[in-house]
């Protein structure tokens, strides 16, 4: 073991960041020599004088940041937790973007819209048979070869009316939502 050590090597040996070693240098607790190295004896004395609980917190903080060799293993729980957190944050940001761009709509809004469309469809469809029954009954008196084309014509006309009424009803629902 040499009597001089670099700031980076000391940080690795202690399990802290080089910023922590640099802070001890700036506080005057460690002195960098002309060779830009630290005295190992002085570093050991400083290490003994530091509060062990603070050193332990720094070691844990560095480990969570993934800067120690023991925590770089992908199967390590801290690495797994950090990866899961990063994936969660990325998916959350993607979902926020999709909501903002209109690609994703809230389920409640879809259910409300479907209910309004169903309500707009319900009345005209329920009234359809009653409205046409008398007219279709009169067509039965036509000659047999004319009944089917006449009924088709009446039904097509009524379907077109239903569709146009539905479009008007949906426009009214949409305009009520925007006001």
Backbone as JSON Lines, residues from 0, in Angstrom:
{"i":0,"aa":"X","n":[0.84,-1.17,0.0],"ca":[0.0,0.0,0.0],"c":[0.89,1.24,0.0]}
{"i":1,"aa":"X","n":[0.63,2.18,-0.93],"ca":[1.45,3.39,-1.01],"c":[0.96,4.41,-0.01]}
{"i":2,"aa":"X","n":[1.82,5.41,0.29],"ca":[1.43,6.43,1.27],"c":[0.72,7.61,0.6]}
{"i":3,"aa":"X","n":[0.55,7.59,-0.74],"ca":[-0.16,8.65,-1.47],"c":[-1.31,8.01,-2.27]}
{"i":4,"aa":"X","n":[-2.4,8.74,-2.41],"ca":[-3.57,8.2,-3.11],"c":[-4.29,9.34,-3.84]}
{"i":5,"aa":"X","n":[-4.86,9.03,-4.98],"ca":[-5.6,10.05,-5.74],"c":[-6.99,10.24,-5.12]}
{"i":6,"aa":"X","n":[-7.63,11.36,-5.45],"ca":[-8.98,11.63,-4.92],"c":[-9.96,10.58,-5.42]}
{"i":7,"aa":"X","n":[-9.84,10.19,-6.68],"ca":[-10.75,9.2,-7.25],"c":[-10.58,7.85,-6.56]}
{"i":8,"aa":"X","n":[-9.32,7.43,-6.35],"ca":[-9.06,6.14,-5.7],"c":[-9.53,6.16,-4.24]}
{"i":9,"aa":"X","n":[-9.36,7.29,-3.58],"ca":[-9.82,7.41,-2.19],"c":[-11.34,7.31,-2.13]}
{"i":10,"aa":"X","n":[-12.02,7.97,-3.06],"ca":[-13.48,7.91,-3.1],"c":[-13.95,6.48,-3.33]}
{"i":11,"aa":"X","n":[-13.3,5.75,-4.22],"ca":[-13.67,4.35,-4.47],"c":[-13.41,3.5,-3.24]}
{"i":12,"aa":"X","n":[-12.29,3.74,-2.58],"ca":[-11.94,2.98,-1.39],"c":[-12.94,3.21,-0.27]}
{"i":13,"aa":"X","n":[-13.38,4.45,-0.1],"ca":[-14.34,4.8,0.95],"c":[-15.78,4.46,0.55]}
{"i":14,"aa":"X","n":[-16.03,4.3,-0.75],"ca":[-17.38,4.02,-1.22],"c":[-18.24,5.27,-1.32]}
{"i":15,"aa":"X","n":[-17.58,6.42,-1.49],"ca":[-18.31,7.68,-1.63],"c":[-17.99,8.28,-3.0]}
{"i":16,"aa":"X","n":[-18.61,9.41,-3.29],"ca":[-18.35,10.05,-4.57],"c":[-17.09,10.9,-4.49]}
{"i":17,"aa":"X","n":[-16.51,11.2,-5.65],"ca":[-15.34,12.08,-5.69],"c":[-15.71,13.48,-5.24]}
{"i":18,"aa":"X","n":[-17.0,13.86,-5.42],"ca":[-17.45,15.18,-4.95],"c":[-17.32,15.28,-3.43]}
{"i":19,"aa":"X","n":[-17.58,14.17,-2.73],"ca":[-17.46,14.18,-1.26],"c":[-15.99,14.36,-0.86]}
{"i":20,"aa":"X","n":[-15.09,13.7,-1.56],"ca":[-13.66,13.85,-1.27],"c":[-13.23,15.29,-1.58]}
{"i":21,"aa":"X","n":[-13.71,15.83,-2.72],"ca":[-13.38,17.22,-3.08],"c":[-13.91,18.2,-2.03]}
{"i":22,"aa":"X","n":[-15.06,17.88,-1.44],"ca":[-15.61,18.75,-0.4],"c":[-14.71,18.74,0.84]}
{"i":23,"aa":"X","n":[-14.2,17.58,1.18],"ca":[-13.28,17.49,2.32],"c":[-11.99,18.27,2.03]}
{"i":24,"aa":"X","n":[-11.57,18.26,0.76],"ca":[-10.38,19.04,0.36],"c":[-10.68,20.52,0.49]}
{"i":25,"aa":"X","n":[-11.86,20.96,-0.01],"ca":[-12.19,22.39,0.05],"c":[-12.42,22.85,1.48]}
{"i":26,"aa":"X","n":[-12.84,21.96,2.36],"ca":[-13.01,22.31,3.78],"c":[-11.66,22.33,4.52]}
{"i":27,"aa":"X","n":[-10.63,21.86,3.87],"ca":[-9.3,21.87,4.46],"c":[-9.0,20.65,5.31]}
{"i":28,"aa":"X","n":[-9.89,19.68,5.31],"ca":[-9.68,18.47,6.1],"c":[-8.67,17.55,5.43]}
{"i":29,"aa":"X","n":[-8.63,17.59,4.1],"ca":[-7.64,16.84,3.33],"c":[-6.83,17.84,2.52]}
{"i":30,"aa":"X","n":[-5.53,17.57,2.39],"ca":[-4.66,18.49,1.67],"c":[-4.07,17.76,0.47]}
{"i":31,"aa":"X","n":[-4.21,18.4,-0.69],"ca":[-3.67,17.84,-1.93],"c":[-2.24,18.34,-2.08]}
{"i":32,"aa":"X","n":[-1.34,17.4,-2.34],"ca":[0.07,17.77,-2.49],"c":[0.37,18.29,-3.88]}
{"i":33,"aa":"X","n":[1.62,18.67,-4.11],"ca":[2.06,19.16,-5.42],"c":[1.86,18.11,-6.51]}
{"i":34,"aa":"X","n":[1.9,16.84,-6.12],"ca":[1.71,15.74,-7.07],"c":[0.22,15.43,-7.3]}
{"i":35,"aa":"X","n":[-0.65,16.27,-6.73],"ca":[-2.12,16.16,-6.85],"c":[-2.65,14.88,-6.18]}
{"i":36,"aa":"X","n":[-1.88,14.36,-5.24],"ca":[-2.31,13.18,-4.5],"c":[-2.51,13.56,-3.03]}
{"i":37,"aa":"X","n":[-3.21,12.69,-2.31],"ca":[-3.5,12.91,-0.89],"c":[-2.65,11.97,-0.05]}
{"i":38,"aa":"X","n":[-2.38,12.39,1.16],"ca":[-1.64,11.54,2.09],"c":[-2.61,10.49,2.63]}
{"i":39,"aa":"X","n":[-2.21,9.22,2.52],"ca":[-3.07,8.15,3.01],"c":[-3.23,8.23,4.53]}
{"i":40,"aa":"X","n":[-2.18,8.56,5.24],"ca":[-2.26,8.66,6.7],"c":[-3.26,9.75,7.09]}
{"i":41,"aa":"X","n":[-3.16,10.91,6.41],"ca":[-4.08,12.0,6.71],"c":[-5.52,11.58,6.36]}
{"i":42,"aa":"X","n":[-5.71,10.9,5.22],"ca":[-7.04,10.45,4.8],"c":[-7.62,9.47,5.82]}
{"i":43,"aa":"X","n":[-6.79,8.56,6.33],"ca":[-7.27,7.61,7.33],"c":[-7.7,8.33,8.61]}
{"i":44,"aa":"X","n":[-6.94,9.34,9.0],"ca":[-7.28,10.11,10.21],"c":[-8.6,10.86,10.01]}
{"i":45,"aa":"X","n":[-8.79,11.42,8.82],"ca":[-10.04,12.14,8.53],"c":[-11.21,11.15,8.52]}
{"i":46,"aa":"X","n":[-10.99,10.0,7.95],"ca":[-12.05,8.99,7.87],"c":[-12.5,8.58,9.27]}
{"i":47,"aa":"X","n":[-11.56,8.41,10.18],"ca":[-11.91,8.04,11.56],"c":[-12.66,9.15,12.25]}
{"i":48,"aa":"X","n":[-12.43,10.4,11.87],"ca":[-13.08,11.53,12.54],"c":[-14.49,11.81,11.99]}
{"i":49,"aa":"X","n":[-14.81,11.23,10.85],"ca":[-16.13,11.46,10.26],"c":[-17.21,10.69,11.0]}
{"i":50,"aa":"X","n":[-18.42,11.24,11.03],"ca":[-19.56,10.58,11.66],"c":[-19.9,9.33,10.84]}
{"i":51,"aa":"X","n":[-19.85,8.15,11.45],"ca":[-20.1,6.91,10.71],"c":[-21.48,6.87,10.03]}
{"i":52,"aa":"X","n":[-22.5,7.45,10.67],"ca":[-23.84,7.41,10.08],"c":[-23.89,8.24,8.79]}
{"i":53,"aa":"X","n":[-23.14,9.37,8.76],"ca":[-23.11,10.2,7.54],"c":[-22.37,9.47,6.42]}
{"i":54,"aa":"X","n":[-21.28,8.79,6.79],"ca":[-20.52,8.03,5.79],"c":[-21.4,6.93,5.22]}
{"i":55,"aa":"X","n":[-22.16,6.24,6.09],"ca":[-23.04,5.16,5.64],"c":[-24.12,5.71,4.69]}
{"i":56,"aa":"X","n":[-24.68,6.86,5.0],"ca":[-25.68,7.49,4.12],"c":[-25.08,7.81,2.76]}
{"i":57,"aa":"X","n":[-23.85,8.28,2.75],"ca":[-23.18,8.6,1.48],"c":[-22.93,7.34,0.66]}
{"i":58,"aa":"X","n":[-22.53,6.27,1.34],"ca":[-22.28,5.0,0.65],"c":[-23.58,4.49,0.03]}
{"i":59,"aa":"X","n":[-24.67,4.57,0.79],"ca":[-25.98,4.12,0.27],"c":[-26.41,5.0,-0.89]}
{"i":60,"aa":"X","n":[-26.25,6.31,-0.75],"ca":[-26.64,7.22,-1.83],"c":[-25.85,6.93,-3.1]}
{"i":61,"aa":"X","n":[-24.57,6.64,-2.94],"ca":[-23.76,6.33,-4.12],"c":[-24.21,5.0,-4.72]}
{"i":62,"aa":"X","n":[-24.54,4.02,-3.86],"ca":[-24.98,2.72,-4.35],"c":[-26.3,2.84,-5.11]}
{"i":63,"aa":"X","n":[-27.21,3.63,-4.62],"ca":[-28.48,3.82,-5.31],"c":[-28.26,4.48,-6.65]}
{"i":64,"aa":"X","n":[-27.26,5.36,-6.72],"ca":[-26.93,5.99,-7.99],"c":[-26.25,5.05,-8.95]}
{"i":65,"aa":"X","n":[-25.92,3.85,-8.5],"ca":[-25.34,2.83,-9.38],"c":[-23.88,3.04,-9.66]}
{"i":66,"aa":"X","n":[-23.14,3.71,-8.74],"ca":[-21.76,4.04,-9.04],"c":[-20.76,3.07,-8.42]}
{"i":67,"aa":"X","n":[-21.23,2.11,-7.64],"ca":[-20.29,1.15,-7.07],"c":[-20.38,-0.15,-7.83]}
{"i":68,"aa":"X","n":[-19.32,-0.89,-7.83],"ca":[-19.25,-2.13,-8.61],"c":[-20.28,-3.14,-8.14]}
{"i":69,"aa":"X","n":[-20.56,-3.19,-6.82],"ca":[-21.48,-4.19,-6.3],"c":[-22.91,-3.93,-6.72]}
{"i":70,"aa":"X","n":[-23.23,-2.71,-7.1],"ca":[-24.61,-2.37,-7.45],"c":[-24.8,-2.32,-8.96]}
{"i":71,"aa":"X","n":[-23.78,-2.58,-9.74],"ca":[-23.93,-2.53,-11.19],"c":[-24.5,-3.83,-11.75]}
{"i":72,"aa":"X","n":[-24.59,-4.85,-10.95],"ca":[-25.15,-6.13,-11.37],"c":[-26.64,-5.95,-11.64]}
{"i":73,"aa":"X","n":[-27.13,-6.31,-12.84],"ca":[-28.54,-6.09,-13.18],"c":[-29.52,-6.83,-12.27]}
{"i":74,"aa":"X","n":[-29.06,-7.9,-11.59],"ca":[-29.96,-8.63,-10.71],"c":[-30.02,-8.03,-9.3]}
{"i":75,"aa":"X","n":[-29.22,-7.03,-9.03],"ca":[-29.2,-6.39,-7.71],"c":[-30.53,-5.66,-7.49]}
{"i":76,"aa":"X","n":[-31.13,-5.78,-6.3],"ca":[-32.44,-5.16,-6.04],"c":[-32.46,-3.64,-6.29]}
{"i":77,"aa":"X","n":[-31.37,-2.95,-5.98],"ca":[-31.35,-1.51,-6.2],"c":[-31.39,-1.17,-7.69]}
{"i":78,"aa":"X","n":[-30.69,-1.96,-8.49],"ca":[-30.69,-1.74,-9.93],"c":[-32.08,-2.05,-10.49]}
{"i":79,"aa":"X","n":[-32.7,-3.13,-10.02],"ca":[-34.05,-3.48,-10.46],"c":[-35.04,-2.37,-10.1]}
{"i":80,"aa":"X","n":[-34.93,-1.86,-8.87],"ca":[-35.84,-0.8,-8.43],"c":[-35.64,0.46,-9.26]}
{"i":81,"aa":"X","n":[-34.39,0.8,-9.51],"ca":[-34.1,2.0,-10.3],"c":[-34.61,1.84,-11.73]}
{"i":82,"aa":"X","n":[-34.45,0.64,-12.3],"ca":[-34.92,0.37,-13.65],"c":[-36.45,0.45,-13.71]}
{"i":83,"aa":"X","n":[-37.12,-0.16,-12.73],"ca":[-38.58,-0.11,-12.71],"c":[-39.08,1.32,-12.57]}
{"i":84,"aa":"X","n":[-38.4,2.12,-11.75],"ca":[-38.78,3.52,-11.59],"c":[-38.6,4.28,-12.9]}
{"i":85,"aa":"X","n":[-37.5,4.05,-13.57],"ca":[-37.26,4.73,-14.85],"c":[-38.3,4.33,-15.89]}
{"i":86,"aa":"X","n":[-38.65,3.06,-15.94],"ca":[-39.67,2.58,-16.89],"c":[-41.02,3.22,-16.56]}
{"i":87,"aa":"X","n":[-41.36,3.27,-15.27],"ca":[-42.63,3.88,-14.86],"c":[-42.68,5.34,-15.25]}
{"i":88,"aa":"X","n":[-41.6,6.08,-14.98],"ca":[-41.58,7.5,-15.35],"c":[-41.68,7.69,-16.86]}
{"i":89,"aa":"X","n":[-41.02,6.84,-17.62],"ca":[-41.07,6.95,-19.09],"c":[-42.49,6.66,-19.6]}
{"i":90,"aa":"X","n":[-43.13,5.63,-19.07],"ca":[-44.48,5.3,-19.49],"c":[-45.46,6.41,-19.09]}
{"i":91,"aa":"X","n":[-45.25,6.98,-17.9],"ca":[-46.11,8.09,-17.46],"c":[-45.98,9.28,-18.39]}
{"i":92,"aa":"X","n":[-44.74,9.62,-18.76],"ca":[-44.53,10.75,-19.69],"c":[-45.15,10.45,-21.05]}
{"i":93,"aa":"X","n":[-45.04,9.2,-21.51],"ca":[-45.63,8.83,-22.8],"c":[-47.15,8.95,-22.76]}
{"i":94,"aa":"X","n":[-47.76,8.51,-21.65],"ca":[-49.21,8.62,-21.5],"c":[-49.65,10.08,-21.46]}
{"i":95,"aa":"X","n":[-48.9,10.91,-20.73],"ca":[-49.22,12.35,-20.69],"c":[-49.15,12.95,-22.08]}
{"i":96,"aa":"X","n":[-48.15,12.57,-22.86],"ca":[-48.02,13.08,-24.22],"c":[-49.19,12.63,-25.08]}
{"i":97,"aa":"X","n":[-49.57,11.35,-24.96],"ca":[-50.69,10.84,-25.74],"c":[-51.99,11.53,-25.37]}
{"i":98,"aa":"X","n":[-52.18,11.82,-24.08],"ca":[-53.39,12.55,-23.65],"c":[-53.38,13.95,-24.24]}
{"i":99,"aa":"X","n":[-52.24,14.62,-24.16],"ca":[-52.13,15.98,-24.67],"c":[-52.33,16.05,-26.17]}
{"i":100,"aa":"X","n":[-51.89,15.03,-26.89],"ca":[-52.02,15.03,-28.35],"c":[-53.37,14.51,-28.8]}
{"i":101,"aa":"X","n":[-54.18,14.01,-27.87],"ca":[-55.51,13.53,-28.22],"c":[-55.54,12.08,-28.66]}
{"i":102,"aa":"X","n":[-54.42,11.38,-28.6],"ca":[-54.38,9.98,-29.01],"c":[-55.06,9.08,-27.97]}
{"i":103,"aa":"X","n":[-55.11,9.53,-26.73],"ca":[-55.73,8.76,-25.65],"c":[-56.82,9.64,-25.03]}
{"i":104,"aa":"X","n":[-57.98,9.04,-24.82],"ca":[-59.11,9.76,-24.23],"c":[-59.51,9.04,-22.95]}
{"i":105,"aa":"X","n":[-59.97,9.8,-21.98],"ca":[-60.38,9.21,-20.7],"c":[-61.57,8.29,-20.91]}
{"i":106,"aa":"X","n":[-61.58,7.17,-20.2],"ca":[-62.65,6.18,-20.33],"c":[-64.01,6.79,-20.0]}
{"i":107,"aa":"X","n":[-64.08,7.65,-19.01],"ca":[-65.35,8.28,-18.64],"c":[-65.91,9.11,-19.79]}
{"i":108,"aa":"X","n":[-65.05,9.81,-20.52],"ca":[-65.5,10.61,-21.65],"c":[-66.06,9.73,-22.76]}
{"i":109,"aa":"X","n":[-65.41,8.59,-22.98],"ca":[-65.89,7.65,-24.01],"c":[-67.25,7.09,-23.61]}
{"i":110,"aa":"X","n":[-67.41,6.71,-22.34],"ca":[-68.69,6.17,-21.88],"c":[-69.8,7.21,-21.99]}
{"i":111,"aa":"X","n":[-69.5,8.44,-21.63],"ca":[-70.5,9.52,-21.72],"c":[-70.91,9.74,-23.17]}
{"i":112,"aa":"X","n":[-69.93,9.79,-24.06],"ca":[-70.21,10.0,-25.47],"c":[-71.05,8.85,-26.04]}
{"i":113,"aa":"X","n":[-70.71,7.62,-25.67],"ca":[-71.47,6.46,-26.15],"c":[-72.91,6.5,-25.63]}
{"i":114,"aa":"X","n":[-73.1,6.92,-24.4],"ca":[-74.44,7.04,-23.83],"c":[-75.26,8.08,-24.6]}
{"i":115,"aa":"X","n":[-74.64,9.22,-24.88],"ca":[-75.34,10.28,-25.62],"c":[-75.71,9.82,-27.03]}
{"i":116,"aa":"X","n":[-74.82,9.11,-27.69],"ca":[-75.12,8.59,-29.03],"c":[-76.25,7.56,-28.96]}
{"i":117,"aa":"X","n":[-76.21,6.69,-27.97],"ca":[-77.27,5.71,-27.8],"c":[-78.62,6.35,-27.56]}
{"i":118,"aa":"X","n":[-78.62,7.41,-26.75],"ca":[-79.87,8.11,-26.49],"c":[-80.39,8.78,-27.76]}
{"i":119,"aa":"X","n":[-79.48,9.35,-28.56],"ca":[-79.89,9.99,-29.81],"c":[-80.44,8.96,-30.8]}
{"i":120,"aa":"X","n":[-79.95,7.72,-30.75],"ca":[-80.42,6.66,-31.65],"c":[-81.72,6.01,-31.19]}
{"i":121,"aa":"X","n":[-81.92,5.93,-29.91],"ca":[-83.0,5.14,-29.34],"c":[-84.39,5.57,-29.83]}
{"i":122,"aa":"X","n":[-84.76,6.81,-29.67],"ca":[-86.1,7.26,-30.01],"c":[-86.44,7.09,-31.48]}
{"i":123,"aa":"X","n":[-85.6,7.56,-32.42],"ca":[-85.97,7.39,-33.82],"c":[-86.08,5.91,-34.24]}
{"i":124,"aa":"X","n":[-85.23,5.06,-33.69],"ca":[-85.3,3.64,-34.05],"c":[-86.54,2.97,-33.48]}
{"i":125,"aa":"X","n":[-86.92,3.36,-32.26],"ca":[-88.13,2.77,-31.68],"c":[-89.39,3.26,-32.4]}
{"i":126,"aa":"X","n":[-89.37,4.46,-32.93],"ca":[-90.54,5.02,-33.63],"c":[-90.63,4.54,-35.08]}
{"i":127,"aa":"X","n":[-89.56,4.03,-35.62],"ca":[-89.47,3.62,-37.02],"c":[-90.59,2.64,-37.43]}
{"i":128,"aa":"X","n":[-90.81,1.53,-36.77],"ca":[-91.85,0.59,-37.2],"c":[-93.27,1.18,-37.13]}
{"i":129,"aa":"X","n":[-93.56,1.91,-36.07],"ca":[-94.91,2.48,-35.93],"c":[-95.19,3.5,-37.03]}
{"i":130,"aa":"X","n":[-94.19,4.27,-37.37],"ca":[-94.36,5.29,-38.39],"c":[-94.58,4.67,-39.77]}
{"i":131,"aa":"X","n":[-93.96,3.55,-40.04],"ca":[-94.04,2.94,-41.37],"c":[-95.13,1.88,-41.52]}
{"i":132,"aa":"X","n":[-95.66,1.39,-40.45],"ca":[-96.59,0.25,-40.55],"c":[-97.8,0.55,-41.43]}
{"i":133,"aa":"X","n":[-98.4,1.71,-41.3],"ca":[-99.58,2.03,-42.11],"c":[-99.21,2.13,-43.59]}
{"i":134,"aa":"X","n":[-98.1,2.81,-43.87],"ca":[-97.68,2.97,-45.26],"c":[-97.33,1.62,-45.89]}
{"i":135,"aa":"X","n":[-96.66,0.77,-45.16],"ca":[-96.3,-0.55,-45.69],"c":[-97.54,-1.42,-45.89]}
{"i":136,"aa":"X","n":[-98.53,-1.26,-45.03],"ca":[-99.77,-2.04,-45.17],"c":[-100.5,-1.69,-46.46]}
{"i":137,"aa":"X","n":[-100.46,-0.39,-46.84],"ca":[-101.13,0.01,-48.08],"c":[-100.42,-0.56,-49.3]}
{"i":138,"aa":"X","n":[-99.11,-0.79,-49.17],"ca":[-98.36,-1.34,-50.3],"c":[-98.73,-2.8,-50.57]}
{"i":139,"aa":"X","n":[-99.32,-3.46,-49.61],"ca":[-99.71,-4.86,-49.8],"c":[-100.8,-5.0,-50.86]}
{"i":140,"aa":"X","n":[-101.51,-3.91,-51.11],"ca":[-102.59,-3.96,-52.1],"c":[-102.05,-3.89,-53.54]}
{"i":141,"aa":"X","n":[-100.79,-3.56,-53.7],"ca":[-100.19,-3.48,-55.03],"c":[-100.05,-4.86,-55.64]}
{"i":142,"aa":"X","n":[-99.9,-4.93,-56.96],"ca":[-99.64,-6.23,-57.59],"c":[-98.36,-6.85,-57.02]}
{"i":143,"aa":"X","n":[-98.27,-8.15,-57.0],"ca":[-97.18,-8.89,-56.35],"c":[-95.8,-8.51,-56.86]}
{"i":144,"aa":"X","n":[-95.66,-8.22,-58.12],"ca":[-94.34,-7.88,-58.65],"c":[-93.9,-6.46,-58.29]}
{"i":145,"aa":"X","n":[-94.82,-5.62,-57.78],"ca":[-94.49,-4.23,-57.41],"c":[-94.33,-4.04,-55.9]}
{"i":146,"aa":"X","n":[-94.76,-5.0,-55.11],"ca":[-94.72,-4.87,-53.63],"c":[-93.28,-4.73,-53.13]}
{"i":147,"aa":"X","n":[-92.43,-5.65,-53.52],"ca":[-91.05,-5.63,-53.01],"c":[-90.31,-4.35,-53.4]}
{"i":148,"aa":"X","n":[-90.3,-3.91,-54.66],"ca":[-89.6,-2.67,-55.0],"c":[-90.19,-1.44,-54.27]}
{"i":149,"aa":"X","n":[-91.49,-1.42,-54.11],"ca":[-92.13,-0.28,-53.42],"c":[-91.73,-0.25,-51.95]}
{"i":150,"aa":"X","n":[-91.72,-1.41,-51.3],"ca":[-91.32,-1.48,-49.88],"c":[-89.85,-1.1,-49.72]}
{"i":151,"aa":"X","n":[-89.02,-1.57,-50.63],"ca":[-87.59,-1.22,-50.57],"c":[-87.42,0.3,-50.68]}
{"i":152,"aa":"X","n":[-88.17,0.92,-51.59],"ca":[-88.09,2.37,-51.79],"c":[-88.51,3.12,-50.53]}
{"i":153,"aa":"X","n":[-89.58,2.69,-49.9],"ca":[-90.07,3.33,-48.66],"c":[-89.05,3.15,-47.54]}
{"i":154,"aa":"X","n":[-88.53,1.95,-47.41],"ca":[-87.54,1.68,-46.34],"c":[-86.26,2.48,-46.56]}
{"i":155,"aa":"X","n":[-85.79,2.55,-47.8],"ca":[-84.58,3.33,-48.08],"c":[-84.8,4.81,-47.77]}
{"i":156,"aa":"X","n":[-85.96,5.33,-48.16],"ca":[-86.28,6.74,-47.86],"c":[-86.27,6.97,-46.35]}
{"i":157,"aa":"X","n":[-86.87,6.06,-45.61],"ca":[-86.98,6.23,-44.15],"c":[-85.61,6.1,-43.48]}
{"i":158,"aa":"X","n":[-84.78,5.22,-43.98],"ca":[-83.43,5.08,-43.42],"c":[-82.63,6.36,-43.66]}
{"i":159,"aa":"X","n":[-82.77,6.94,-44.85],"ca":[-82.08,8.22,-45.13],"c":[-82.57,9.31,-44.2]}
{"i":160,"aa":"X","n":[-83.84,9.37,-43.92],"ca":[-84.4,10.35,-42.99],"c":[-83.85,10.1,-41.59]}
{"i":161,"aa":"X","n":[-83.81,8.83,-41.17],"ca":[-83.26,8.49,-39.85],"c":[-81.8,8.92,-39.73]}
{"i":162,"aa":"X","n":[-81.01,8.67,-40.77],"ca":[-79.59,9.04,-40.74],"c":[-79.43,10.55,-40.66]}
{"i":163,"aa":"X","n":[-80.2,11.27,-41.44],"ca":[-80.07,12.74,-41.39],"c":[-80.52,13.28,-40.04]}
{"i":164,"aa":"X","n":[-81.6,12.7,-39.47],"ca":[-82.05,13.12,-38.13],"c":[-81.01,12.77,-37.06]}
{"i":165,"aa":"X","n":[-80.36,11.63,-37.22],"ca":[-79.32,11.22,-36.28],"c":[-78.14,12.19,-36.34]}
{"i":166,"aa":"X","n":[-77.76,12.59,-37.54],"ca":[-76.65,13.55,-37.69],"c":[-76.99,14.86,-37.0]}
{"i":167,"aa":"X","n":[-78.2,15.31,-37.16],"ca":[-78.64,16.55,-36.49],"c":[-78.61,16.38,-34.98]}
{"i":168,"aa":"X","n":[-79.11,15.23,-34.49],"ca":[-79.12,14.98,-33.05],"c":[-77.7,14.92,-32.49]}
{"i":169,"aa":"X","n":[-76.79,14.26,-33.2],"ca":[-75.4,14.17,-32.73],"c":[-74.73,15.54,-32.74]}
{"i":170,"aa":"X","n":[-75.04,16.36,-33.74],"ca":[-74.5,17.73,-33.77],"c":[-75.0,18.52,-32.58]}
{"i":171,"aa":"X","n":[-76.26,18.32,-32.2],"ca":[-76.81,19.01,-31.04],"c":[-76.11,18.55,-29.76]}
{"i":172,"aa":"X","n":[-75.86,17.24,-29.64],"ca":[-75.14,16.71,-28.48],"c":[-73.74,17.32,-28.42]}
{"i":173,"aa":"X","n":[-73.08,17.38,-29.56],"ca":[-71.71,17.93,-29.62],"c":[-71.71,19.4,-29.25]}
{"i":174,"aa":"X","n":[-72.71,20.16,-29.77],"ca":[-72.75,21.6,-29.48],"c":[-73.07,21.86,-28.02]}
{"i":175,"aa":"X","n":[-73.84,20.97,-27.38],"ca":[-74.13,21.13,-25.95],"c":[-72.88,20.9,-25.14]}
{"i":176,"aa":"X","n":[-72.01,20.0,-25.59],"ca":[-70.77,19.71,-24.85],"c":[-69.79,20.87,-24.94]}
{"i":177,"aa":"X","n":[-69.77,21.59,-26.06],"ca":[-68.81,22.67,-26.22],"c":[-69.25,23.96,-25.58]}
{"i":178,"aa":"X","n":[-70.55,24.08,-25.28],"ca":[-71.04,25.31,-24.63],"c":[-71.1,25.16,-23.16]}
